[in-house]
Amino acid sequence: MVEVLRRGTRHRIICPSCDSLLAYWEKDIEYKADYQLENPRYIECPVCGADITVPPEREANRNDDT
């Protein structure tokens, strides 16, 4: 059986512009000032400079103790 010793806080995402696999921390997320957007959270791809929309956190997965 696999046991989680430490839950990671780093997230991964694929850039839709250049197909790079990126890892980021919560502190890397920026917010757009346009409050009409459903999800204004994004990171900037260090390879191509594209703004990548970051999906909202899933609270159920963060608090899961299994």
KOLVO-77257 format. One record per atom (N, C-alpha, C, O): y, z, x. Coordinates in steps of 0.05 Angstrom, whole numbers, plus 5000, padded with zeros to 4 digits. Atoms other than C-alpha are relative to their C-alpha. Example, Ala and Ser with C-alpha at 12.3 -4.5 7.8 and 13.67 -1.06 7.14 Angstrom:
BEGIN
497650005018 491051565246 502450005018 502450135039 497649994984 497951435273 502250144985 504450184995 
This chain:
BEGIN
497750005017 500050005000 502550005018 502650155038 497550024986 507049825025 501950214990 502250234965 498149795008 512050395024 502749945012 503049865035 497350044991 519550335029 500950255014 501050465002 499049774985 522150785084 503050034998 504150254998 497150005003 529350595078 500849754985 500249534993 499150225016 532450155025 502549885013 504450025019 497750134988 537149645055 502349964982 502049954957 497550045016 544249545032 501249735007 503449664996 499050264994 545148855062 498949804980 496649814973 500850205020 544948265014 499749735014 500949685035 500350274989 542847545026 500849804979 500449844955 499250215019 545546904995 499949735016 500349735040 500050274988 545046155008 502649864993 503349864969 497550145005 551445765016 499349734986 497749584996 500650255014 551345194964 501249765013 500449535007 498750234987 555744755008 498549915025 498149675029 501350084974 552144775076 497150095002 495850045023 502849905001 545445105057 499350215021 496950245028 500549794980 546245665108 499150264985 500250324964 500849745011 542646325094 501750215013 501750245037 498149804990 547746885100 499250284992 498050324971 500449725007 547147635102 502750135000 504450085018 497449875002 553048065080 499750284990 497750354977 499849735009 554948785066 502050014977 503549824973 498149965022 558849045006 502949985010 504649884996 497350004990 564949125050 501049725007 503449685010 499250284995 564948365063 500949854975 502049644977 499350135025 566048204990 503150014996 504350224999 497250015006 573047974972 500349954970 498449864957 499550035028 576247934903 502349804995 504449835008 497950195007 580147354873 501950144980 501150304964 498049885018 586647544837 499949894972 501349994955 500250135026 584847094778 498250164982 495750144985 501649825017 582547594726 498849864976 497449984960 501350155021 580547044678 497149925009 495549844992 502750064991 574346924721 498150214990 498750454989 502149815009 567947234695 499150185024 498650425020 500849854976 566047444766 501849925023 501349725036 498250074978 571747454817 499150075028 500650045047 501049914974 567447714874 498949765016 497549595006 500950224983 566247234933 500050085029 501350285037 499949984971 564947185007 500749725011 500349524997 499450254988 567246635054 497749935020 497050105037 502150094982 561846235090 501249965028 503149825031 499050024973 562946305165 499449725013 500549655034 500750264989 559745615177 501849784990 503049635006 498550225012 563445155129 502750094987 504349924980 497649895012 568945615101 500150004970 502250064958 500150005030 566845535028 500050284989 498950475001 500149755015 568046094979 497450014984 496949834968 502549985013 561346334953 500250234980 500750464988 500049805020 561146714887 497650195004 495450105005 502149794996 557247364896 499150104972 500850174956 501049905026 552847554837 500650304996 500650455016 499549715005 554348224804 497550165008 495350065006 502249834993 550148804827 498350074976 499350094954 501849925022 544048984786 499550305003 497950385021 500249714998 544649734775 497150104997 496350295010 502849925004 537349784752 498549995026 496950175032 501550034975 534849534819 501050205021 499550295038 498949814981 539549984859 499050284996 498750435015 500849725006 537350614824 497050034996 496150254988 502949995004 529950444820 498750175022 499150115046 501249824981 526051004854 497149955006 495750115017 502850064996 519350664856 499549895028 497249835035 
